[in-house]
Structures are given as structure tokens and as C-alpha cells.
Amino acid sequence: MISINTNLAALRVLTDINNSDQNLQKSLERLSSGLRINSAKDDPGGLGVSMRLNAQIVSKGAAYNVVSDAVSLLETQDGVMAAAYDVLQRMSELTVLAKNAVLKTSDTTLYQTEYDQLSDELHGMLSEEFNGNALFANGGSTLTVYTSDNTSQTASLTIADMETKVYDLVNGGDVTTTATSDAISSAIDALAILRATNGAQQGRFTRAADLLDINITNLESAYGRVMDADIAEESVKKAKYDILQQAGLAMLVQANQSKENILTLLS
């Protein structure tokens, strides 16, 4: 049927043009944002999955930071104890030098003065802190560190008791006595145990941090599969819809021109 009021061909072409335009705009949005899902209507189910995955990534990232801070505290604590070991070694050396039979009394006094200064240095180390937290106060107490994002897994961080097991043994010692030499040896043994305990805890927390890092990487991979746009695929789609849109516009012109032929019947 030939009619004037209804241009069915043009209407159909216009529908195709609108569909091509919508798909083209979607491809452009995905290419510009890098995301496959830019609004809930793009993939409602996928959006819900991605939100849960992202929540886990954020919470595991927070747990990773907590565990990393624990490692940093232990590393700082061990650094102080390493310095304490150097002090004890010098103290031990002084007790040997002070027993030299050819020394004058004044020479021995000098060794004792240095020993007392080293003892004061050890005492000063006891007040060291990490981010406002005392590294050695309340020695022997423990801190509970959460090593998982759901707080179901914990590990204990022990505060090294360097005051009782190290400093108290050598404080006030007399460099000329065997008792002081023995006390220094005991302090060194105790410090070795404290550092070994510290190292074991560092290993525990480092492995926990590594596991969290692996989990975060895997979750981000899953999140990317849901949310990220396939740039190559979207580039192909863009080219396709771009061509379809241009072809549709050309056909719309042809459809409108076809109605002009009716005028030949009326002339």
C-alpha cells in the first residue's frame, strides 16, 4: 500500500538507528571508563558480585596493613636489641680489661666509668617506642594482632622483657668482679632468646601478610573479570555500531526520499 501519513520504512530504519546509537554510546562509555559495568542496568547480577568482591578486597587490605604494622614494630624492637647486644659486648670486654694486673687504680676507674655509661645507655633503650607504643614497657605482656579480614584468626605479639632479663642483670656491676662477668654472659644469653623469639614472630606475621597479599591479588583478578571492559572487544563493537549508525542514517534519507515518488502520482 502506498500512503503519505505512515512511512513504515523510515520508522523501521529509525528504530535500527536508535538501537545502533544506544549500543555505540555503551561501547564509548566502556572504552572511556575501562569498565564493563558502569551502571546497575548493565549487569545487575555482576554488579552485586563485584560489590561483594570489592568489600573483601578493602577489608583484606586493612588486615594486611595491620599485620605489616606488627612486622614493623618487631623489626624496630629487634633493631634496638641488636644495639643492646653491642653494648653488652663492650661491657664484657671491659670486665676483661679491668682485670689486667698491671693497671693502675685510676685505669680501672676509667673502665668502671665507661661501664656505668653503657649501663645508662641500656636503660635509655628501654624507653624506645614505635608509633607511640612502648617497645619494652610491660615486658612479657602480649598484644593480640588480627591476621585475617574477618577477625577469626589472631596471633600474639610478645613485648620483649629486656629490662628484667637484660638490664637488671648488668646494672650496677663492678668491672673487676667475676660476678659481673657472669651476669653479662647471662644477659647475652637472655638477649639471644629475646631476639630469637622476635625473629620467630616476624616470620609468623610476614607469612600472614604474604597470604593476605595473595588473597588480595586473586580477589582483584576476580573483580577485574567481572568489572573490567575487554578493550579489544569493545573497539570492535564500536566500529560495528558506528558503521551501522552511519548506514542507518543513509537509509533513513533513502526512505524519506522514497515518499517523494508519490508526488508523481498526484501530478
Stockholm file with secondary structure:
# STOCKHOLM 1.0

chainA/1-267         MISINTNLAALRVLTDINNSDQNLQKSLERLSSGLRINSAKDDPGGLGVSMRLNAQIVSKGAAYNVVSDAVSLLETQDGVMAAAYDVLQRMSELTVLAKNAVLKTSDTTLYQTEYDQLSDELHGMLSEEFNGNALFANGGSTLTVYTSDNTSQTASLTIADMETKVYDLVNGGDVTTTATSDAISSAIDALAILRATNGAQQGRFTRAADLLDINITNLESAYGRVMDADIAEESVKKAKYDILQQAGLAMLVQANQSKENILTLLS
#=GR chainA/1-267 SS CCCSSCCHHHHHHHHHHHHHHHHHHHHHHHHHHCBSCSSGGGCHHHHHHHHHHHHHHHHHHHHHHHHHHHHHHHHHHHHHHHHHHHHHHHHHHHHHHTTCTTCCHHHHHHHHHHHHHHHHHHHHHTTCEETTEESSTTTTCEEEEECSTTSCCEEEEECCCHIIIIIHHHTTCCTTSHHHHHHHHHHHHHHHHHHHHHHHHHHHHHHHHHHHHHHHHHHHHHHHHHHBCCHHHHHHHHHHHHHHHHHHHHHHHHHHHHGGGHHHHHC
#=GC SS_cons         CCCSSCCHHHHHHHHHHHHHHHHHHHHHHHHHHCBSCSSGGGCHHHHHHHHHHHHHHHHHHHHHHHHHHHHHHHHHHHHHHHHHHHHHHHHHHHHHHTTCTTCCHHHHHHHHHHHHHHHHHHHHHTTCEETTEESSTTTTCEEEEECSTTSCCEEEEECCCHIIIIIHHHTTCCTTSHHHHHHHHHHHHHHHHHHHHHHHHHHHHHHHHHHHHHHHHHHHHHHHHHHBCCHHHHHHHHHHHHHHHHHHHHHHHHHHHHGGGHHHHHC
//
